[in-house]
Amino acid sequence: MLALFFLALLLSFIGNDIYVEYYVRYVRNFIFISFIVLYLYYMLDSNEKLEELMSLIVAITLILSCFIVLEIVQNGWGHKAELFYPNRNYLAYSLLPGFIWSFHSKSKYKWLSLCLIAFAIFLTTSRAVELSVVFSIFLYVFFRQYKLVYVTSGSIVAIAILVLFFDQIILNQNFSNIRYVLAKISVNAFQENPINGMGYGQFKKNYSNYIDQDIIKMKNEEINEKIHINRPDFPNIDKYLQELPKENRDYIMNFGEKEQMTHNDLLTVVAELGLLGIACTVFLFYKLYIELQKLILHNREYFYLSISLIGGSLIFSLLHNNLTTFVFWFVIFIPFIMNRNYKKQLKE
């Protein structure tokens, strides 16, 4: 499966105007990730070893959580925790596997650990990971089949939190139609290069080549400002700039070239890899579906654990770019590792 996806990356080079620096960087990153995933796949030859690795991840997650709380204590409640991460969303995402695995921990400090990690994720203000946390909590409640009284109490607490922190969790004061605009750009790129896409890692640099007047009319300031920088010859862009406040216009004129990510891995596959990438993705999740069917027969708890990990990761992938991270691929292959180990046990 990794080889098929790698082949799609290589074929995306053919017939495209490739910015080689980005292409080499992202392909090299995938090769590096693949070797790590394959190493773990073969070295974790028992589920006990897998649990030991995940216990280590939980411990590291707790350490990160403590430092997030310390950062907030030092900088004040309004500060958004980032630690050494370039983006607070990826800091929150790094806590997610440890949070989900903690649900299935047998430690007597389990609930204390869960509360600490959940609080740390909340302090990052990453809505994508907060949504993944809610998903994993409800899945765990369904798995445990708690009585209605516990489910009702938990729901009341969740609703109270949402009401108290509505602005931070639900509302986005900087809301715009940027994600819809990026989807339109991705569709334009796919229509122009349906077979192998625009080239792996190329959306970041070449997205402006697929912007048309319909996208301009959507009046998304973030995209329209970047068009002037990347494509100053674009029709009517000067007229748009004249309507902006002087300080905004001066900022744009003095700014260098601006890049843009899809903020959605599905859009990345569609725009950069075309039908070849879509076919590989469908095949990957078909195989994953087969493995999950097998896993529920072996171990119901592992099945729900895998669904939580994969579901939480996919929720994040639909709101950010997660395809180039090791965690995304490792989580996808956890059911394969578990089933391989059960099959090995049966043979022995």
N, C-alpha and C positions, 0 to 999 in steps of 0.2 A: 504493500500500500504506500509506504514511504517512497519506494522507487517509482511508482506510477505518478505520484504527485511531483517528484523531482523531474520526471520526464516532461510533465506539463510545463514546469518552469523553464526547462531548456528550450522547448518548442516555442515558447512565447517570445523568444529572441528573433525568430525568423520573420522577415518582412516588416519589421517595425523600426521606427526611429528611436533607438535605444540610447539612454544616458547611461553609459557603461559603468560609471562609478557606483550608481545606485543598484544597478542590476547585479554586479559582482558582489556588492555588500550583502544584499538580501539573499542571493543564492548561497553564498558562503555561510550565512547565518543558518539557513535551512540545513545545509550539510552538517554543520556543527551540532545543531539540535538533534538531527537524525541519529548521529553517532551516540549521543548521550542517551536517547530513548532506547536505542538498540542495546546499548551496554546494560541499562537497567532491566530491560526485558529478559535478557539472558542471565543476569546475575541474581535477580530476585526469583530464584527457582523454588521458593516456597512462600506461602502466604504469611508465614511467621516473619520472614525477612521483609516482606512488604509492610507489615504492621510495624516492624521495628523502624523502618525508614520513615513511615508516616508519624511515628511517635517523636522522632527527631525533628520533623517538620513542625509538629505541634509545639515542641519546646522552643524552636526558633521563632515561631509565631508569637508565643507569649513574651519572649524577649523584645521583639519588635513592638508589641503592644505596649509594654512598659515604657519604652523610649518615646512612643507617640504621646502617651499621657504626660510624660516628663516635659516634652516639647511644648505641649499646651499649657502646662503649669508655668513654664518659663516665659511664654510669649502672650498668654492671656486667652480667654475663651474665644474671642473672635478670630484667632489665628487658625489657618488650615494646615494641618500636619502634613509634612512632606518628607522629613528626615533627609536622607541622602538621595532620594528618588527624584528624577527630573519631572515627574508628574504624579500628583497625589492619587490619581485613579489607579495607577499601577502599584503604588504602595498599598492601597486598599485591596487590590486583587491578590497581592502576594500573601495577604492574611487569610484569604478565603479558603484554600484547601485545609489549613490548620483548623479553622473554625468549624468546617463541616466534619472533619475527622474527629474533632473533640466530642461531637454528639454521640459517637460510638465508642468513646473511651470508657474504660472501666475504673478510672481513677476516682477516688473519693472527692477530689477537688474539681471534678468535671464541670459542674455548673458555675463555679467561681471562674474557671478558665474561660468558659463560653461567654460569660458576662464581660470579662475584661477584653476579650478579643472583639466582641460585638461593639463595645464602647469605643475601642480604638478605631474600628471601621467607621463608626458614626463620626468620630473626630476628623476623619479625612474628608468628610462631606461628599464622598463619591456616591452619587445616586445609583449608578450602575451596579456597584457591589452591594449597596443597601438593598436593592431589589433582589439580588442573588441570595442575600441573607434571608430575606422574607420567604423566598421560594424554598430554601433548604429547611427552614423552620416548619413550614406547613407540610413539607414532605415527611419530615421526621415525625410530626404529630400523626400523620396518616399511617406511617409505618408502625408506630407504637400502638395505634388504635386506642388512644386515650379516651377516657369517658367524656361525655358531653360537657360535664361541669368544668373539666380542666380546659377543654378547647374553648369554651365560652369565656372563662376567666382570662385565658391568654389573649383571646381576640379583643377583649375590653382593654387590656393593657396596651396592645398594639395600636388600637384606635386612639387611646389617650395620648400615646407618644406622637402619633401622626398629627393630632390636633395641636399639641403643644409646640411641635417643631415643624409645622406645616411648611413654612417658608424655606426651611433648610432641606427637607426631604422631598417635597412634592414640587413646589414652585421653583422656577428658575427665572430670576429677575432679568437675565440677559437672553431670554428665550428669543429665538429667531427661526426662520424656516431653512436654516443651513443644511440640516440633514435631508430634507426633501430636495433641495437644490443639488446636493452631492449625489443623490439617487438619480436625478435627471442627467447629470454629467456622466455617471457610470453607464446609464442606458445608452447615451449617445456614443460613448466609447465602444460599447459592446456592438452596437449596430454598425459601426465603421470597421470593427475587427472581430467578427463573430466567432471565428474558428479558434484563434490562439490569443485573443485579447491584445491590449496595447503593449504588453511586455511586463514581466514581473518587476515590481518596485518602481514602476514608471508613473503611476498616478500622481505621486507626490510632486513630480517635476513637470509633467506634460498635461495635467488636467485641463489647463486653460485652452488647449487646442480643441477641446470638445464642448466648449461653451458657445451657445448660439443666442440669438435675440430673445427667444422665449425665456431663457434663463435670466438674461438681463432684466426683462420685464418683471421678474419675480422680486426685484429690488432688494436682494440680500446684500447688505452693505459689506460684509466680510468678503464675499466673492467678487463683487463689483469693484471694490478697492484693489483687490489683487489682480484683476484683469488689466487695469491701467498700468500696473507695474510689469506684468508678464507680456501683455499684448497691447501696447500703446496705440496701435493702428486699428484697434477694434472699433467698428462703426458706433457712433453716438456715445462713446464712453466719456468724451470730453464734456458733452452736454450734462451727463449725470454728475460729473465732478463739480461743475459750476453750481449745482444745486446744493452742494454740501457746505456746511459751515467752514469758514476760512481756516480754523485750526485743524480740522480734519483734512482739508485739501492740502495744506502745507505738509502735514504729516505724511500723506500718501506720496507727494512729489519728492520728498526727501528720503523715502524708505527704499531699501534695496528689493531685490527679487523675493517674492513670498511664495512659500510652498503650502501644500494643502493635503491632508490625509483624508481617506474616505470615512473614517470613524465607524466603519462597519465592515467586518471581514467578508460577509456575503457579497457586498458591493466590490470589495477588493478582488475576489475570485472572478466575479462577472466582468469587471472592467479590465483586469490585467491578464487573466488567463482564458477568458472566453469559454466556449463550449467544452474545450478539453479540461479546463479546471472544474467546470460544473460537473462534468461526467465523473471526474476523480472524487469530487466531494460527495456525490450521490452514492458512488461505490463504497466510499469509506463509511458512510453512515448506514448503508445497507449491511455491511459486515459488522458494524457496531451493534445494530439491531439484533442480528443473529447471535452475537456473543452475549448480549443482555438476556435473550431468551434462555440461553444455556445457563447463565449465571443464576437466574432466579430458581432454577431446579437444584443447583448446588447449595446456595446460601442466600436466603431471603434478605438478610441484613446487608450483605455485601452488594446485593442488587440495588437496594435503596441508597446505599452509600455512593455507588457508582453513578446512579441517576442524579443525585444531589451535586456531586462533583462536576459531572458533564453538563448538567442543566445550568448550574451557576456560571460555569465557564462560557457556555454559549450565550447566556444573557449578556455577559460582559462583552462578548465578541460582536454582538449586534449593536453595541453602543460605542465601542472603541476598537482599535486595531490590536488584536490578540494573536493573530496567526503566526507572528514571528517570535513568540515567546515559548520557552521550553515547557512551562506549566501547561499550556494549552494541549500540546501533543502528548505529554506524559499522562494527563488526566484521561484523554481519549483512549489510551492504550491500557489503562488499569483493568478493565474487564477482560481484555485479552490475556493479561498476565495471570489474573485469578483463575480463569478457566484452564489455562495451560497447566497451572499448578495442580488443580483438581484432577485433570486428566492424568498427570504424572503420578498422583497418589493412587488412583484407581489401578494403574498398571503395576504399581509396586505391591 
